Amino acid sequence: MNVLVSPKSASAYVVNGRPLVRTVIVGHVDHGKSTLIGRLLHETGNIPDGKLDSIKAVSGRRGMPFEWSFLLDALQTERDQGITLDTSQIRFRTPSRDIVLIDAPGHAEFLRNMITGAAQADAALLIIDAAEGVRDQTRRHGYLLHLLGIHQVAVVINKMDRVGFDEHRFHEIEAEIVGYLSSLGLTATAIIPISARNGDGVARRTPSIAWHTGPTVLEVLDHFAPAKPLADLPLRIPVQAVYKFDDRRIIAGRIETGRVAVGDEVAFSPRGTTARVQSIEEWPVPDESRVPREARAGQSVGLTLDRQIFVNRGDLISARQTSSKSVSRLRARIFWLHDKPLAAGATLTVRVAISECRGTVALIENVVDPGQLSASEAATIAQNHVGEIEIALAQPIAADLYAVNPRTGRLVLDLGGRIAGGGLVLSTDSQDGSTTARATPAAASGARSRASGLAEQASYLSKVLGGLSVAERLSHFRSEVDGKIIFTTSFGVEDQVILHVLAEHAIDVDIVTVDTGRLFPETYELWAETERRYQRRIRAIYPKHEDLEALVEKFGNQRLL
């Protein structure tokens, strides 16, 4: 038996030479997500012939007024109740992008479906009803975008027609949502006033919003950046099955990230065994001139090896030099969906990629209600709340930190045969007892008690961080130090490198700069460009005028530029 290599999926981030961006639309129930998508399709001529007339006719027969959302709400239950129950995906073209729009449900009862949609997205539109303003579910969805690592977020303030296109009302909501997103480390790409029902601000500017000088929704979509190609990340292939054919054993799986070629030395986690790729199988069997020699992220492949080793479903294949870890204990930031609160001592099934095993919750910390953004010392995580947990696994599995590889750094939690939560892997303890990126709280507490002063703590951190990459070092430092960490930048070359790593790996560090009022114009331009590039707010610290003048007198003007 041979296994299919699927070439079409290899170009999932480029379609006909155009970047592909997956964009999820989230927000409180009935704030107009499906209406916005329906209006976008209409404005840009992407509705199939006859569909609009058909839905209008159905609405008329049922005695219901036509809504643009009916173009998306395919289930009759959705049309009857006027809410979206499940996610739907619609391909859409802007002048320079191919967009997959993901319509996610806004109702609290369907948060699982919203997470399913948002987890696939590269960018997001957060929609708010101008009349109702920011709601708990709005904040909860914003927090979930932060939790899932989505940094390109544009805010759409819909139903401006309900408030008479009042500019003051728009700025009230703008200030509230910008403040909330900033507290999560998110900077909105744009804040857009629209009326999805009437089309104002969707694809065109109208006199009703003449006071708005920013982009339309269509223009924002056209400027969202596509995701980093998965092929550029380290190789990860979760093993789906092992087939015996003739005298060959074919290992089948989908390449989540990276590339693999004939002759590559690969490792199999969690066992740590290694072998070389002898062939990449394809079906139907090609002639010798077309036998594949390499494959990349997005393709489903069958591999044969140069020697016989034991491989099981759920094992993770990686390049030997950048192999994933064998994990016996991990720490994760999770969003809990089950109606039964999660408590320490609970037994769960933990799934990472295809692998799964039983685990016991050993510790719960930093519990947050996303609706209120209020942290607590609660001993349990209630439904729709967020918290950090440590899980002791019954047997080792292969996993990565989310900051290192998002495809194999996410986990799903199963309780009683039902998906109960999910989240991001923050740190791991490997099978040999070493720690990646974060020590367990008990170990960290012991280390801190031994390190009685800052000098001792610095010495301890230097030893722990010494062998790590820059990204792992910053992530580990963030997890070891309590409270806020503030990085002060003067926008030099070294600072730009650190800023890039902080943004690329979504590390929770505040970024500030000192604005003396004497900076060069080029510095202010670089400041603004850096915020745009990384979608991170860089706050300013303004020294007191009299203190500044005293420093100028003492050190000279050039020392303060």
C-alpha positions as CSV (number, residue, x, y, z in Angstrom):
1,M,0.0,0.0,0.0
2,N,1.2,3.5,-0.8
3,V,0.1,6.7,0.8
4,L,-1.1,9.9,-1.0
5,V,1.1,13.0,-1.0
6,S,-1.3,15.9,-1.4
7,P,0.4,18.7,-3.4
8,K,-2.5,21.1,-3.4
9,S,-2.4,21.9,0.3
10,A,1.2,22.8,0.2
11,S,0.3,26.3,-1.1
12,A,-2.3,26.9,1.5
13,Y,-1.0,30.4,2.2
14,V,-0.7,31.5,-1.4
15,V,-3.6,31.0,-3.9
16,N,-2.9,31.8,-7.5
17,G,0.0,34.0,-6.4
18,R,-2.2,36.0,-4.0
19,P,-1.7,35.8,-0.2
20,L,-4.4,34.0,1.7
21,V,-5.6,35.5,5.0
22,R,-8.1,33.7,7.3
23,T,-10.2,36.3,9.2
24,V,-12.7,35.5,11.9
25,I,-15.5,37.9,12.8
26,V,-16.4,37.8,16.5
27,G,-18.4,39.8,19.0
28,H,-21.5,39.7,21.1
29,V,-24.7,37.9,19.9
30,D,-26.8,40.0,17.5
31,H,-24.2,42.7,17.0
32,G,-24.2,42.0,13.2
33,K,-21.4,39.6,12.3
34,S,-23.3,37.6,9.7
35,T,-25.0,40.8,8.4
36,L,-21.6,42.3,7.8
37,I,-20.4,39.3,5.8
38,G,-23.6,39.2,3.8
39,R,-23.3,42.9,3.0
40,L,-19.6,42.4,2.0
41,L,-20.5,39.6,-0.4
42,H,-23.2,41.8,-2.0
43,E,-21.1,44.9,-2.3
44,T,-18.3,43.1,-4.0
45,G,-20.4,40.9,-6.3
46,N,-19.6,37.6,-4.7
47,I,-23.2,36.3,-4.2
48,P,-24.0,33.4,-6.6
49,D,-26.7,34.2,-9.2
50,G,-30.2,33.7,-7.9
51,K,-29.2,33.1,-4.2
52,L,-30.3,36.6,-3.0
53,D,-33.7,36.3,-4.8
54,S,-34.2,32.8,-3.4
55,I,-33.6,33.8,0.2
56,K,-35.8,36.9,-0.2
57,A,-38.5,34.7,-1.5
58,V,-38.2,32.2,1.4
59,S,-38.2,35.1,3.9
60,G,-41.4,36.4,2.3
61,R,-43.2,33.1,2.5
62,R,-42.3,32.7,6.1
63,G,-43.5,36.3,6.9
64,M,-40.0,37.4,8.0
65,P,-38.2,40.6,6.8
66,F,-35.1,39.9,4.7
67,E,-31.7,40.1,6.6
68,W,-28.3,40.0,5.0
69,S,-27.3,37.4,7.6
70,F,-29.6,34.9,6.0
71,L,-26.9,34.5,3.3
72,L,-24.7,32.9,5.9
73,D,-27.2,31.3,8.3
74,A,-27.8,28.3,6.2
75,L,-29.7,26.3,8.9
76,Q,-33.4,27.0,9.2
77,T,-33.0,27.1,13.0
78,E,-30.5,29.9,12.7
79,R,-33.0,31.9,10.5
80,D,-35.9,31.2,12.8
81,Q,-34.0,32.4,15.9
82,G,-31.9,35.1,14.3
83,I,-28.6,33.8,15.7
84,T,-25.6,31.9,14.3
85,L,-25.1,28.5,15.9
86,D,-22.1,27.1,14.1
87,T,-19.1,28.6,12.2
88,S,-19.2,29.0,8.5
89,Q,-16.4,29.9,6.1
90,I,-16.7,31.9,3.0
91,R,-14.0,32.6,0.4
92,F,-13.8,36.2,-0.6
93,R,-11.5,38.3,-2.8
94,T,-10.2,41.8,-2.1
95,P,-8.0,43.7,-4.6
96,S,-4.8,42.1,-3.3
97,R,-5.8,39.3,-0.9
98,D,-7.8,36.0,-1.0
99,I,-9.8,36.1,2.3
100,V,-11.4,33.2,4.1
101,L,-14.1,34.9,6.3
102,I,-15.1,32.8,9.3
103,D,-18.5,33.7,10.8
104,A,-18.3,32.7,14.4
105,P,-21.3,32.5,16.8
106,G,-21.6,35.2,19.4
107,H,-23.9,33.5,21.9
108,A,-22.3,32.4,25.1
109,E,-23.8,28.9,24.7
110,F,-21.8,28.4,21.5
111,L,-18.3,29.5,22.7
112,R,-16.9,26.2,21.7
113,N,-17.9,26.9,18.1
114,M,-16.5,30.4,18.3
115,I,-13.1,29.0,19.5
116,T,-13.1,26.5,16.7
117,G,-13.4,29.3,14.2
118,A,-11.0,31.7,15.8
119,A,-8.3,29.0,16.3
120,Q,-7.9,28.8,12.5
121,A,-7.6,32.6,12.0
122,D,-4.7,34.9,11.1
123,A,-6.7,38.1,11.9
124,A,-10.0,39.1,13.4
125,L,-12.7,41.7,13.1
126,L,-14.3,42.4,16.6
127,I,-17.8,43.8,16.0
128,I,-19.7,46.0,18.5
129,D,-23.2,47.3,18.4
130,A,-23.1,51.2,18.5
131,A,-26.3,51.3,20.6
132,E,-25.4,48.5,23.1
133,G,-21.7,49.2,23.3
134,V,-19.0,46.9,24.8
135,R,-20.6,43.9,26.5
136,D,-19.1,41.1,28.6
137,Q,-19.2,38.8,25.6
138,T,-17.3,41.4,23.6
139,R,-14.6,41.4,26.2
140,R,-14.6,37.6,26.5
141,H,-14.1,37.3,22.7
142,G,-11.3,39.9,22.8
143,Y,-9.6,37.9,25.6
144,L,-10.0,34.7,23.5
145,L,-8.3,36.4,20.6
146,H,-5.4,37.2,22.9
147,L,-5.4,33.7,24.3
148,L,-5.3,32.2,20.8
149,G,-2.4,34.5,19.8
150,I,-4.2,36.6,17.2
151,H,-2.6,40.0,17.1
152,Q,-4.2,41.5,14.0
153,V,-7.5,42.8,15.3
154,A,-9.7,45.5,13.8
155,V,-12.7,46.8,15.6
156,V,-15.9,47.4,13.7
157,I,-18.6,49.6,15.4
158,N,-21.8,48.5,13.6
159,K,-25.3,49.8,13.6
160,M,-24.3,53.4,13.6
161,D,-27.6,54.2,11.9
162,R,-29.3,53.3,15.2
163,V,-27.5,56.2,16.9
164,G,-27.8,58.6,14.1
165,F,-24.2,58.2,13.0
166,D,-23.2,60.1,16.1
167,E,-19.5,60.8,16.1
168,H,-19.4,61.3,19.9
169,R,-20.9,57.9,20.5
170,F,-18.4,56.3,18.2
171,H,-15.5,57.9,20.1
172,E,-16.9,56.8,23.5
173,I,-16.9,53.1,22.4
174,E,-13.6,53.6,20.7
175,A,-11.9,54.7,23.9
176,E,-13.4,51.9,25.9
177,I,-12.5,49.1,23.6
178,V,-9.0,50.5,22.8
179,G,-8.3,50.6,26.6
180,Y,-9.5,47.0,27.1
181,L,-7.5,45.6,24.2
182,S,-4.4,47.6,25.4
183,S,-4.7,45.9,28.8
184,L,-4.4,42.6,26.9
185,G,-1.3,43.7,24.9
186,L,-3.4,44.1,21.7
187,T,-3.4,47.2,19.5
188,A,-6.4,47.6,17.2
189,T,-5.4,47.9,13.5
190,A,-8.3,50.2,12.9
191,I,-11.6,51.3,14.5
192,I,-14.3,51.5,11.8
193,P,-17.8,53.0,12.1
194,I,-20.3,51.2,9.8
195,S,-23.9,50.3,9.1
196,A,-23.8,46.8,7.7
197,R,-27.5,46.9,6.9
198,N,-27.2,50.0,4.7
199,G,-23.6,49.5,3.6
200,D,-22.0,52.6,5.1
201,G,-18.3,52.1,5.8
202,V,-18.3,48.5,4.6
203,A,-16.9,48.8,1.1
204,R,-17.4,52.6,0.5
205,R,-17.4,55.8,2.3
206,T,-20.8,57.6,2.6
207,P,-21.9,61.1,3.7
208,S,-23.3,59.6,6.9
209,I,-19.7,58.9,8.2
210,A,-17.9,61.8,6.4
211,W,-16.3,62.6,9.8
212,H,-14.4,59.3,9.7
213,T,-11.1,59.5,7.9
214,G,-9.9,56.0,8.5
215,P,-10.3,52.9,6.2
216,T,-13.4,50.9,5.3
217,V,-13.8,47.3,6.3
218,L,-12.8,46.1,2.8
219,E,-9.6,48.2,3.0
220,V,-8.7,46.7,6.4
221,L,-9.2,43.2,5.1
222,D,-7.0,44.0,2.1
223,H,-4.1,45.0,4.4
224,F,-4.2,42.1,6.9
225,A,-0.9,40.2,6.7
226,P,-0.9,36.5,6.0
227,A,0.4,34.0,8.5
228,K,4.1,33.1,8.5
229,P,4.4,30.1,6.2
230,L,4.2,26.9,8.2
231,A,6.9,25.4,6.1
232,D,9.4,27.8,7.7
233,L,8.9,26.4,11.2
234,P,10.7,23.3,12.5
235,L,9.5,19.9,11.1
236,R,6.5,18.4,12.9
237,I,4.6,15.4,11.6
238,P,2.1,13.7,14.0
239,V,1.9,10.0,13.1
240,Q,-1.7,9.1,12.1
241,A,-1.1,5.4,11.2
242,V,1.6,2.8,10.3
243,Y,0.8,0.5,7.4
244,K,2.6,-2.8,6.4
245,F,2.9,-3.3,2.7
246,D,5.2,-6.0,1.2
247,D,8.4,-5.7,3.2
248,R,7.9,-2.0,3.9
249,R,6.4,-0.2,6.8
250,I,4.9,3.1,5.7
251,I,4.4,5.8,8.4
252,A,1.5,8.1,7.5
253,G,0.8,11.6,8.7
254,R,0.2,15.2,7.8
255,I,3.1,17.6,7.9
256,E,1.9,20.3,10.3
257,T,5.1,22.5,10.0
258,G,8.4,22.4,8.3
259,R,9.8,20.3,5.4
260,V,11.1,16.7,5.0
261,A,13.3,15.2,2.3
262,V,14.7,11.8,1.4
263,G,17.9,11.3,3.4
264,D,16.9,13.6,6.3
265,E,17.6,12.2,9.8
266,V,14.4,12.4,11.9
267,A,13.5,11.8,15.5
268,F,10.4,10.2,16.9
269,S,9.1,11.6,20.2
270,P,8.4,10.8,23.0
271,R,10.7,7.7,22.6
272,G,13.6,9.7,21.1
273,T,14.6,7.0,18.5
274,T,16.0,8.2,15.2
275,A,16.2,7.0,11.6
276,R,16.7,8.4,8.1
277,V,13.9,8.9,5.5
278,Q,14.4,6.3,2.8
279,S,11.5,7.3,0.6
280,I,8.4,9.5,0.4
281,E,5.5,7.5,-1.0
282,E,2.8,8.7,-3.3
283,W,-0.4,7.2,-4.8
284,P,-1.0,6.4,-7.6
285,V,2.5,5.1,-7.9
286,P,4.3,7.5,-10.2
287,D,7.0,6.7,-12.7
288,E,10.5,6.9,-11.4
289,S,11.1,10.4,-12.9
290,R,8.2,11.8,-10.7
291,V,8.9,10.1,-7.4
292,P,8.8,12.8,-4.7
293,R,12.0,13.7,-3.0
294,E,10.6,16.2,-0.5
295,A,7.4,17.4,1.0
296,R,6.3,20.4,3.1
297,A,3.7,21.7,5.6
298,G,0.1,21.0,4.6
299,Q,0.9,17.8,2.7
300,S,-0.2,14.3,3.9
301,V,2.7,11.9,3.4
302,G,3.8,8.4,3.7
303,L,7.4,7.8,4.8
304,T,9.7,4.7,4.8
305,L,12.8,4.6,7.0
306,D,16.3,3.1,6.5
307,R,15.8,0.9,9.6
308,Q,13.1,-0.8,11.5
309,I,12.0,1.0,14.7
310,F,8.9,0.9,16.7
311,V,6.5,3.8,15.8
312,N,3.0,4.3,17.2
313,R,0.1,6.5,16.4
314,G,0.4,9.8,18.1
315,D,4.2,9.9,17.9
316,L,5.7,13.2,16.7
317,I,8.3,13.2,13.9
318,S,10.8,16.1,13.8
319,A,14.2,16.8,12.5
320,R,16.8,15.4,14.9
321,Q,18.5,18.7,15.4
322,T,15.2,20.5,16.4
323,S,13.3,17.6,17.9
324,S,10.3,18.1,20.2
325,K,10.4,17.2,23.8
326,S,9.2,14.2,25.7
327,V,6.9,15.8,28.3
328,S,5.8,14.3,31.6
329,R,4.4,17.5,33.1
330,L,3.2,20.7,31.5
331,R,1.8,24.1,32.3
332,A,-0.9,25.7,30.1
333,R,-3.1,28.7,30.0
334,I,-6.6,27.4,29.3
335,F,-10.1,28.5,28.6
336,W,-12.6,26.3,30.4
337,L,-15.9,25.4,28.7
338,H,-17.4,22.7,30.9
339,D,-20.3,23.6,33.2
340,K,-18.5,21.8,36.1
341,P,-15.7,24.0,37.4
342,L,-12.2,22.6,37.0
343,A,-10.5,21.8,40.4
344,A,-7.0,20.6,41.4
345,G,-7.0,16.8,41.5
346,A,-9.3,16.4,38.5
347,T,-8.4,13.7,35.9
348,L,-8.6,14.7,32.3
349,T,-7.6,13.4,28.9
350,V,-5.0,15.7,27.4
351,R,-4.7,15.9,23.6
352,V,-1.8,17.5,21.7
353,A,-2.0,17.1,17.9
354,I,-2.9,13.4,17.6
355,S,-1.4,12.1,20.8
356,E,-3.5,11.8,24.0
357,C,-3.0,10.5,27.5
358,R,-4.6,10.9,30.9
359,G,-3.4,13.7,33.2
360,T,-4.1,15.0,36.7
361,V,-4.5,18.7,37.4
362,A,-1.8,19.4,40.0
363,L,-2.1,23.2,40.4
364,I,-4.4,26.1,39.4
365,E,-3.3,29.7,39.4
366,N,-4.1,33.1,37.9
367,V,-7.8,32.5,37.3
368,V,-9.4,35.3,35.3
369,D,-13.0,36.2,34.4
370,P,-12.5,37.5,30.8
371,G,-15.8,39.4,31.0
372,Q,-14.4,41.5,33.9
373,L,-10.7,41.0,33.3
374,S,-10.4,40.5,37.0
375,A,-7.8,38.0,38.3
376,S,-8.5,36.0,41.5
377,E,-6.9,33.4,43.7
378,A,-9.8,31.0,43.1
379,A,-9.1,27.3,43.6
380,T,-11.3,26.4,40.6
381,I,-11.8,27.6,37.0
382,A,-15.5,28.2,36.3
383,Q,-17.2,27.9,32.9
384,N,-16.0,30.4,30.4
385,H,-13.1,31.5,32.7
386,V,-9.4,31.4,32.0
387,G,-6.6,30.1,34.2
388,E,-3.2,28.6,34.3
389,I,-2.9,24.9,35.3
390,E,-0.2,22.3,35.8
391,I,-0.9,18.8,34.6
392,A,1.0,15.7,35.6
393,L,0.7,13.2,32.7
394,A,0.3,9.5,33.2
395,Q,2.8,8.8,30.4
396,P,5.1,11.0,28.4
397,I,3.9,12.7,25.2
398,A,5.5,14.9,22.6
399,A,4.7,18.6,22.8
400,D,6.2,22.1,22.1
401,L,5.7,25.5,23.7
402,Y,3.2,27.5,21.9
403,A,5.8,30.3,21.5
404,V,8.0,27.9,19.6
405,N,5.4,26.1,17.5
406,P,1.7,27.1,17.6
407,R,0.6,23.9,15.8
408,T,2.0,21.5,18.4
409,G,1.8,23.9,21.3
410,R,-1.9,23.9,21.7
411,L,-3.8,21.3,23.7
412,V,-7.4,20.1,24.1
413,L,-8.9,18.9,27.4
414,D,-11.5,16.1,27.4
415,L,-13.6,15.5,30.5
416,G,-16.0,12.5,30.5
417,G,-15.9,12.1,26.7
418,R,-16.7,15.8,26.1
419,I,-14.3,18.6,25.0
420,A,-14.1,20.7,28.2
421,G,-11.4,23.2,27.4
422,G,-8.3,24.1,25.5
423,G,-5.3,26.4,25.6
424,L,-1.7,27.1,25.0
425,V,1.4,25.2,26.4
426,L,3.5,27.7,28.4
427,S,6.1,25.4,29.7
428,T,7.1,21.8,30.1
429,D,9.0,19.4,32.3
430,S,10.7,16.8,30.2
431,Q,10.9,13.1,31.1
432,D,14.4,13.4,32.4
433,G,13.4,16.1,34.8
434,S,14.8,19.1,33.0
435,T,12.6,22.1,32.5
436,T,11.8,24.0,29.3
437,A,10.9,27.7,29.5
438,R,9.4,27.6,33.0
439,A,10.1,25.7,36.2
440,T,7.1,24.3,38.1
441,P,5.8,26.7,40.7
442,A,7.1,24.4,43.5
443,A,10.6,24.3,42.0
444,A,10.5,28.0,41.2
445,S,9.4,28.8,44.7
446,G,12.2,26.7,46.1
447,A,14.7,28.4,43.8
448,R,13.4,31.9,44.9
449,S,13.6,31.0,48.5
450,R,17.2,29.9,48.0
451,A,17.9,33.1,46.0
452,S,17.3,35.5,48.9
453,G,18.3,38.6,47.0
454,L,18.3,40.1,43.5
455,A,21.9,39.1,42.9
456,E,21.3,35.5,43.8
457,Q,18.1,35.4,41.6
458,A,20.0,36.9,38.7
459,S,22.7,34.3,39.1
460,Y,20.0,31.5,39.1
461,L,18.3,32.9,36.0
462,S,21.7,33.2,34.2
463,K,22.3,29.5,34.7
464,V,18.8,28.5,33.7
465,L,18.6,30.8,30.6
466,G,22.2,30.2,29.4
467,G,21.5,27.4,26.9
468,L,18.2,28.7,25.5
469,S,17.5,30.5,22.3
470,V,16.5,34.2,22.4
471,A,12.8,33.4,22.1
472,E,13.0,30.6,24.8
473,R,15.1,32.9,27.0
474,L,12.6,35.7,26.9
475,S,9.6,33.4,27.4
476,H,11.3,31.7,30.4
477,F,12.3,35.0,31.9
478,R,8.6,36.2,31.6
479,S,7.4,33.1,33.4
480,E,10.0,33.2,36.2
481,V,9.4,36.9,37.2
482,D,6.3,37.8,39.0
483,G,4.3,40.9,38.1
484,K,4.8,43.2,35.1
485,I,7.9,43.2,33.0
486,I,8.6,46.5,31.2
487,F,11.1,46.7,28.3
488,T,12.3,50.2,27.6
489,T,13.4,50.9,24.1
490,S,15.3,53.6,22.3
491,F,14.6,51.9,18.9
492,G,18.2,50.9,18.3
493,V,19.2,47.9,16.3
494,E,19.5,45.6,19.3
495,D,16.1,46.8,20.6
496,Q,14.5,46.1,17.2
497,V,15.7,42.5,17.5
498,I,14.1,42.1,20.9
499,L,10.9,43.8,19.8
500,H,10.6,41.4,16.9
501,V,11.0,38.3,19.2
502,L,8.5,39.7,21.8
503,A,5.9,40.3,19.0
504,E,6.6,37.1,17.0
505,H,6.1,34.9,20.1
506,A,3.4,36.9,21.9
507,I,5.4,37.3,25.1
508,D,3.6,39.3,27.7
509,V,6.0,42.2,28.2
510,D,5.0,45.9,28.3
511,I,7.0,48.1,25.9
512,V,7.7,51.8,26.8
513,T,10.0,54.5,25.6
514,V,11.0,57.8,27.1
515,D,9.8,60.8,25.1
516,T,11.9,63.8,26.2
517,G,10.3,66.0,23.5
518,R,13.7,66.3,22.0
519,L,13.7,63.2,19.8
520,F,14.6,63.5,16.2
521,P,11.7,63.4,13.7
522,E,13.1,60.1,12.3
523,T,12.8,58.6,15.8
524,Y,9.1,59.5,16.0
525,E,8.6,58.0,12.5
526,L,10.4,54.8,13.5
527,W,8.3,54.6,16.7
528,A,5.0,54.8,14.7
529,E,6.3,52.3,12.1
530,T,7.3,49.8,14.8
531,E,3.8,49.9,16.3
532,R,2.3,49.3,12.9
533,R,4.6,46.5,12.0
534,Y,4.2,44.5,15.2
535,Q,0.7,45.6,16.2
536,R,2.0,46.4,19.7
537,R,1.4,49.6,21.6
538,I,4.6,51.3,22.7
539,R,3.7,53.6,25.6
540,A,5.5,56.9,26.3
541,I,7.0,58.0,29.6
542,Y,7.2,61.8,29.8
543,P,9.8,63.2,32.3
544,K,9.0,66.3,34.3
545,H,10.1,69.4,32.5
546,E,12.2,70.8,35.4
547,D,14.0,67.4,35.9
548,L,14.7,67.2,32.1
549,E,16.2,70.7,32.1
550,A,18.4,69.9,35.0
551,L,19.7,66.8,33.2
552,V,20.3,68.9,30.0
553,E,22.3,71.4,32.0
554,K,24.3,68.7,33.6
555,F,24.9,66.3,30.7
556,G,24.2,68.2,27.6
557,N,21.4,68.0,25.0
558,Q,22.9,65.2,22.9
559,R,22.9,62.7,25.8
560,L,19.1,62.9,25.9
561,L,18.3,62.4,22.2
